[in-house]
Amino acid sequence: MLSRFQACLSTCSWKYSPSFEDYRFLHRQLRLQLHLRSNLNHRNNDIIRFFSVYNNSKNKPDSISKNCEKLETMVNADTQVHDNSILLGDPVVRKNDEDEEPDPLVLLVLNTQVERKLFRSLWKRSAIRICADGGANRLYDEYSNSKMASELNECKVGAHCFIPDYVRGDLDSIRSEVAQFYADLGTKIEKVHDQDSNDMEKCLDFLQRLQAERNQRFSVVALGSFGGRFDQTMANLNAAYKWNGVFSNLVLISTHSLGFLLSAGSHKIIINKDFETTTCGLLPIGTPSESVTTKGLKWN
């Protein structure tokens, strides 16, 4: 969010000098409720406050760019949008807004079997593919070996079909022949000895650092998050809490379920009818939900 503010501010026109009437208008509008990120410094707060109010002025000059006009919407937008069309967007990346840089889609493969249509759709649309330890076994057995690839009519040589960019974890589950197979084809395999986190968390930690290095925000889809061992499923839900807000999106998905965290506040959910049905649930976990108001459901 901070980078988006800075990008918007850098494109604004600063040649116009506010008139006395503008300041009077500003004074009358001081009661405007602005939802500002706490990590913005004081100067940016002042600039955003001025433009948020100033854009309502009748004397607004044409020199103010459209990006500055959008600033008020960005600041006051306290509704978080969950757009599940990331699961069926354009190949590799998808644009959230025509004026914004696209968010790379990252496919995180966990050690749980999933439906093939869903897997292949996500794989084709991912800019980065990473396996969490035993997820590499699952990928190899289901897709990468030549026999399975031939049956799926994906390509003549399976080794060049479904090759992850990374395999990460404590590597106590990946078979040695699978590790060697992918390593020979250029996959970066890293063993992490930390036993205070599971393999999914090890991957998310890596992705958090990788997006910082690339100055990007990833949309992460953790494939195989549900349907396996119950303790692992709960650990995946805990990861959604732990990494809340770190990525542009963090979606937990499996053959029969899709889930994401709804933190306190207002949310808008845009469903993907190609993968989602009409059933949904709102589940408070770990703490009571004092008040929930819904719109658009059969039973609100």
RODO-2510 file (C-alpha; in nm, 4 decimals, decimal comma):
residues 300
     n   res          X          Y          Z
     1     m     0,0000     0,0000     0,0000
     2     l     0,2827     0,2390     0,0862
     3     s     0,4474     0,1873    -0,2523
     4     r     0,1171     0,2622    -0,4270
     5     f     0,0813     0,5900    -0,2338
     6     q     0,4372     0,6881    -0,3210
     7     a     0,3855     0,6039    -0,6883
     8     c     0,0688     0,8104    -0,6954
     9     l     0,2293     1,1042    -0,5168
    10     s     0,5233     1,1048    -0,7561
    11     t     0,2913     1,1544    -1,0551
    12     c     0,0901     1,4424    -0,9074
    13     s     0,1239     1,7943    -1,0412
    14     w     0,2658     2,0312    -0,7775
    15     k     0,2733     2,3506    -0,9894
    16     y    -0,0616     2,4741    -0,8646
    17     s    -0,0610     2,6992    -0,5556
    18     p    -0,3761     2,6619    -0,3410
    19     s    -0,5788     2,9791    -0,3040
    20     f    -0,7230     3,1176     0,0199
    21     e    -1,0608     2,9731    -0,0801
    22     d    -0,9008     2,6316    -0,1080
    23     y    -0,7723     2,6552     0,2484
    24     r    -1,1154     2,7667     0,3674
    25     f    -1,2617     2,4659     0,1932
    26     l    -0,9981     2,2493     0,3571
    27     h    -1,0858     2,3891     0,6986
    28     r    -1,4557     2,3132     0,6496
    29     q    -1,3771     1,9545     0,5581
    30     l    -1,1462     1,8665     0,8462
    31     r    -1,4078     1,6274     0,9793
    32     l    -1,3525     1,4019     0,6813
    33     q    -1,2759     1,0557     0,8077
    34     l    -0,9540     0,9314     0,6544
    35     h    -0,8199     0,5823     0,7031
    36     l    -0,4445     0,6241     0,6810
    37     r    -0,1791     0,3595     0,7077
    38     s     0,0216     0,4035     1,0269
    39     n     0,3520     0,3635     0,8443
    40     l     0,3027     0,6780     0,6350
    41     n     0,5121     0,9659     0,7623
    42     h     0,3670     1,3009     0,8727
    43     r     0,4444     1,4845     0,5503
    44     n     0,2678     1,2264     0,3353
    45     n    -0,0305     1,2366     0,5691
    46     d    -0,0595     1,6105     0,5148
    47     i    -0,0285     1,5788     0,1381
    48     i    -0,2856     1,3026     0,1200
    49     r    -0,5235     1,4921     0,3463
    50     f    -0,4992     1,7997     0,1286
    51     f    -0,5629     1,6195    -0,1966
    52     s    -0,8366     1,4082    -0,0469
    53     v    -1,0216     1,7253     0,0467
    54     y    -0,9028     1,9431    -0,2388
    55     n    -1,0402     1,7082    -0,5032
    56     n    -1,3885     1,8153    -0,3926
    57     s    -1,3136     2,1820    -0,4612
    58     k    -1,5088     2,3570    -0,7370
    59     n    -1,1945     2,5527    -0,8272
    60     k    -0,9815     2,2451    -0,8884
    61     p    -0,7405     2,3131    -1,1785
    62     d    -0,7052     2,0799    -1,4746
    63     s    -0,3359     2,0387    -1,3958
    64     i    -0,4152     1,7961    -1,1132
    65     s    -0,3567     1,4524    -1,2596
    66     k    -0,6068     1,1676    -1,2542
    67     n    -0,3696     0,9754    -1,0300
    68     c    -0,4120     1,2440    -0,7667
    69     e    -0,7880     1,2241    -0,8047
    70     k    -0,7677     0,8532    -0,7275
    71     l    -0,5789     0,9244    -0,4076
    72     e    -0,8923     0,9902    -0,2038
    73     t    -1,0411     0,6567    -0,3048
    74     m    -0,7207     0,4767    -0,2109
    75     v    -0,6963     0,6412     0,1290
    76     n    -1,0603     0,5971     0,2254
    77     a    -1,0990     0,2480     0,0852
    78     d    -1,1458     0,0495     0,4047
    79     t    -1,3063    -0,2400     0,2171
    80     q    -1,0661    -0,5204     0,1362
    81     v    -1,1386    -0,6881    -0,1974
    82     h    -1,0825    -1,0617    -0,2430
    83     d    -1,0885    -1,1265    -0,6160
    84     n    -1,0745    -1,4996    -0,6797
    85     s    -1,0401    -1,4415    -1,0513
    86     i    -0,6668    -1,4642    -0,9810
    87     l    -0,7319    -1,8365    -1,0170
    88     l    -0,8356    -1,7870    -1,3786
    89     g    -0,6567    -1,4733    -1,4888
    90     d    -0,4308    -1,4136    -1,7848
    91     p    -0,1273    -1,6413    -1,8077
    92     v     0,1640    -1,5597    -1,5759
    93     v     0,0289    -1,2359    -1,4296
    94     r    -0,2979    -1,0528    -1,3896
    95     k    -0,3628    -0,6794    -1,3539
    96     n    -0,5716    -0,5699    -1,0583
    97     d    -0,6093    -0,2227    -1,2021
    98     e    -0,5336    -0,0761    -1,5409
    99     d    -0,2899     0,1722    -1,3893
   100     e    -0,1164    -0,0684    -1,1539
   101     e     0,1656    -0,3118    -1,2062
   102     p     0,0429    -0,6727    -1,2211
   103     d     0,0928    -0,8965    -0,9195
   104     p     0,2861    -1,2145    -1,0049
   105     l     0,0945    -1,5306    -0,9201
   106     v     0,2882    -1,7817    -0,7099
   107     l     0,1823    -2,1464    -0,6948
   108     l     0,2825    -2,3196    -0,3714
   109     v     0,2409    -2,6978    -0,4073
   110     l     0,1775    -2,8874    -0,0828
   111     n     0,1794    -3,2619    -0,0254
   112     t    -0,1894    -3,3296    -0,0927
   113     q    -0,3560    -3,4654    -0,4031
   114     v    -0,5647    -3,2157    -0,6006
   115     e    -0,7873    -3,2211    -0,9058
   116     r    -0,5868    -3,2067    -1,2286
   117     k    -0,7861    -2,9375    -1,4076
   118     l    -0,7375    -2,6987    -1,1185
   119     f    -0,3676    -2,7797    -1,0909
   120     r    -0,2914    -2,7322    -1,4586
   121     s    -0,4879    -2,4080    -1,4752
   122     l    -0,2937    -2,2619    -1,1833
   123     w     0,0377    -2,3939    -1,3117
   124     k    -0,0023    -2,2265    -1,6512
   125     r    -0,0903    -1,8948    -1,4887
   126     s     0,1894    -1,8900    -1,2329
   127     a     0,5025    -1,6814    -1,2634
   128     i     0,6718    -1,8707    -0,9785
   129     r     0,6234    -2,2364    -0,8787
   130     i     0,7508    -2,3681    -0,5493
   131     c     0,7078    -2,7066    -0,3806
   132     a     0,7017    -2,7522    -0,0048
   133     d     0,9192    -3,0596     0,0539
   134     g     0,6883    -3,3596    -0,0024
   135     g     0,4887    -3,1573    -0,2527
   136     a     0,7727    -3,2314    -0,4939
   137     n     0,6958    -3,6045    -0,4672
   138     r     0,3332    -3,5317    -0,5419
   139     l     0,4243    -3,3168    -0,8420
   140     y     0,6624    -3,5779    -0,9801
   141     d     0,4307    -3,8748    -0,9344
   142     e     0,1269    -3,6984    -1,0781
   143     y     0,2736    -3,4881    -1,3573
   144     s     0,6477    -3,4643    -1,4150
   145     n     0,7460    -3,8215    -1,4987
   146     s     0,7254    -3,9116    -1,8661
   147     k     0,4540    -4,1750    -1,8262
   148     m     0,2058    -3,9420    -1,6588
   149     a     0,2841    -3,6554    -1,8961
   150     s     0,2224    -3,8847    -2,1923
   151     e    -0,1140    -3,9910    -2,0517
   152     l    -0,2108    -3,6276    -2,0028
   153     n    -0,0923    -3,5383    -2,3560
   154     e     0,0979    -3,2469    -2,2065
   155     c     0,4249    -3,2979    -2,3919
   156     k     0,6516    -3,5634    -2,5363
   157     v     0,9086    -3,5460    -2,2593
   158     g     0,7646    -3,5179    -1,9116
   159     a     1,0842    -3,3736    -1,7678
   160     h     1,0183    -3,0466    -1,9453
   161     c     0,6526    -3,0111    -1,8497
   162     f     0,6092    -2,9438    -1,4792
   163     i     0,9395    -2,8318    -1,3318
   164     p     0,9201    -2,6147    -1,0185
   165     d     1,1456    -2,3168    -0,9695
   166     y     1,2093    -2,4020    -0,6042
   167     v     1,1768    -2,6859    -0,3552
   168     r     1,2065    -2,5784     0,0064
   169     g     1,1642    -2,7399     0,3487
   170     d     1,3464    -2,9640     0,5915
   171     l     1,3560    -3,2211     0,3064
   172     d     1,2637    -3,5151     0,5261
   173     s     0,9857    -3,6152     0,2859
   174     i     1,1176    -3,5635    -0,0656
   175     r     1,2573    -3,8825    -0,2189
   176     s     1,6214    -3,8704    -0,3215
   177     e     1,5485    -3,9623    -0,6841
   178     v     1,2889    -3,6858    -0,7060
   179     a     1,5290    -3,4290    -0,5621
   180     q     1,7986    -3,5364    -0,8071
   181     f     1,5529    -3,5328    -1,0981
   182     y     1,4506    -3,1728    -1,0380
   183     a     1,7985    -3,0534    -0,9421
   184     d     1,9348    -3,1816    -1,2742
   185     l     1,6717    -2,9728    -1,4527
   186     g     1,7586    -2,6491    -1,2738
   187     t     1,5232    -2,6457    -0,9751
   188     k     1,6738    -2,4686    -0,6740
   189     i     1,6445    -2,7029    -0,3762
   190     e     1,7084    -2,5625    -0,0292
   191     k     1,7081    -2,7465     0,3007
   192     v     1,5971    -2,5433     0,6023
   193     h     1,6859    -2,6941     0,9393
   194     d     1,4417    -2,4830     1,1423
   195     q     1,2040    -2,7203     1,3243
   196     d     0,9885    -2,4418     1,4696
   197     s     0,7995    -2,4007     1,1410
   198     n     0,6417    -2,6409     0,8943
   199     d     0,7332    -2,6667     0,5278
   200     m     0,4574    -2,4324     0,4121
   201     e     0,5800    -2,1636     0,6515
   202     k     0,9356    -2,2151     0,5289
   203     c     0,8146    -2,1468     0,1753
   204     l     0,6116    -1,8414     0,2756
   205     d     0,9102    -1,7013     0,4629
   206     f     1,1197    -1,7420     0,1486
   207     l     0,8525    -1,5824    -0,0710
   208     q     0,8236    -1,2868     0,1661
   209     r     1,1953    -1,2185     0,1270
   210     l     1,1857    -1,2814    -0,2476
   211     q     0,9086    -1,0285    -0,3109
   212     a     1,0994    -0,7724    -0,1045
   213     e     1,4114    -0,8318    -0,3146
   214     r     1,2107    -0,7888    -0,6342
   215     n     1,0095    -0,4958    -0,4994
   216     q     0,6867    -0,6748    -0,5871
   217     r     0,3746    -0,8051    -0,4177
   218     f     0,2905    -1,1692    -0,4827
   219     s    -0,0487    -1,3346    -0,5015
   220     v     0,0142    -1,6735    -0,3407
   221     v    -0,2057    -1,9786    -0,3948
   222     a    -0,1265    -2,2660    -0,1567
   223     l    -0,2481    -2,5734    -0,3444
   224     g    -0,3403    -2,8715    -0,1276
   225     s    -0,4072    -2,6734     0,1911
   226     f    -0,7091    -2,8838     0,2906
   227     g    -0,7939    -3,2517     0,2865
   228     g    -0,4788    -3,3957     0,4371
   229     r    -0,3866    -3,4478     0,8010
   230     f    -0,5949    -3,2371     1,0369
   231     d    -0,2932    -3,0955     1,2221
   232     q    -0,1395    -2,9850     0,8930
   233     t    -0,4666    -2,8252     0,7857
   234     m    -0,4801    -2,6270     1,1100
   235     a    -0,1170    -2,5252     1,0611
   236     n    -0,2086    -2,3949     0,7155
   237     l    -0,4903    -2,1878     0,8663
   238     n    -0,2455    -2,0538     1,1232
   239     a    -0,0153    -1,9509     0,8387
   240     a    -0,2994    -1,7436     0,6931
   241     y    -0,3041    -1,5481     1,0207
   242     k     0,0729    -1,5226     1,0459
   243     w     0,1209    -1,3893     0,6927
   244     n    -0,1939    -1,1770     0,6835
   245     g    -0,1226    -0,8632     0,4812
   246     v     0,2241    -0,9746     0,3726
   247     f     0,1179    -1,0752     0,0221
   248     s    -0,1292    -0,9204    -0,2189
   249     n    -0,3378    -1,2366    -0,1765
   250     l    -0,2918    -1,5588     0,0185
   251     v    -0,5430    -1,8213    -0,0885
   252     l    -0,5670    -2,1706     0,0599
   253     i    -0,7142    -2,4132    -0,1900
   254     s    -0,7718    -2,7821    -0,2550
   255     t    -1,0038    -2,9898    -0,4713
   256     h    -1,3160    -2,9228    -0,2631
   257     s    -1,2379    -2,6079    -0,0643
   258     l    -1,1029    -2,2567    -0,1014
   259     g    -1,0377    -2,0304     0,1940
   260     f    -0,8754    -1,7043     0,2980
   261     l    -0,8597    -1,4904     0,6086
   262     l    -1,1172    -1,2189     0,6712
   263     s    -0,9627    -0,9916     0,9310
   264     a    -1,1672    -0,7323     1,1195
   265     g    -1,3191    -0,4801     0,8816
   266     s    -1,5168    -0,4704     0,5592
   267     h    -1,4645    -0,7200     0,2783
   268     k    -1,5886    -0,7680    -0,0766
   269     i    -1,5537    -1,1172    -0,2251
   270     i    -1,5574    -1,1640    -0,6016
   271     i    -1,6093    -1,5324    -0,6734
   272     n    -1,4686    -1,7356    -0,9597
   273     k    -1,7578    -1,9387    -1,0964
   274     d    -1,5242    -2,1621    -1,2966
   275     f    -1,3957    -2,3191    -0,9754
   276     e    -1,6340    -2,2146    -0,6988
   277     t    -1,9835    -2,3386    -0,6223
   278     t    -2,2647    -2,1595    -0,4378
   279     t    -2,1725    -2,2910    -0,0919
   280     c    -1,9714    -2,0803     0,1506
   281     g    -1,9100    -2,0516     0,5225
   282     l    -1,7896    -1,7838     0,7640
   283     l    -1,5999    -1,9540     1,0441
   284     p    -1,4671    -1,7665     1,3492
   285     i    -1,1497    -1,9407     1,4627
   286     g    -0,9701    -1,8786     1,7883
   287     t    -1,1891    -1,5931     1,9071
   288     p    -1,5618    -1,5067     1,9104
   289     s    -1,6995    -1,2906     1,6314
   290     e    -1,8913    -1,0110     1,8018
   291     s    -2,0728    -0,8808     1,4942
   292     v    -2,0954    -0,9911     1,1304
   293     t    -2,3127    -0,8321     0,8623
   294     t    -2,3345    -0,9886     0,5162
   295     k    -2,4849    -0,8877     0,1827
   296     g    -2,5346    -1,0960    -0,1289
   297     l    -2,5830    -1,4340     0,0393
   298     k    -2,9031    -1,6374     0,0300
   299     w    -2,9249    -1,6092     0,4084
   300     n    -2,7706    -1,2813     0,5293
***
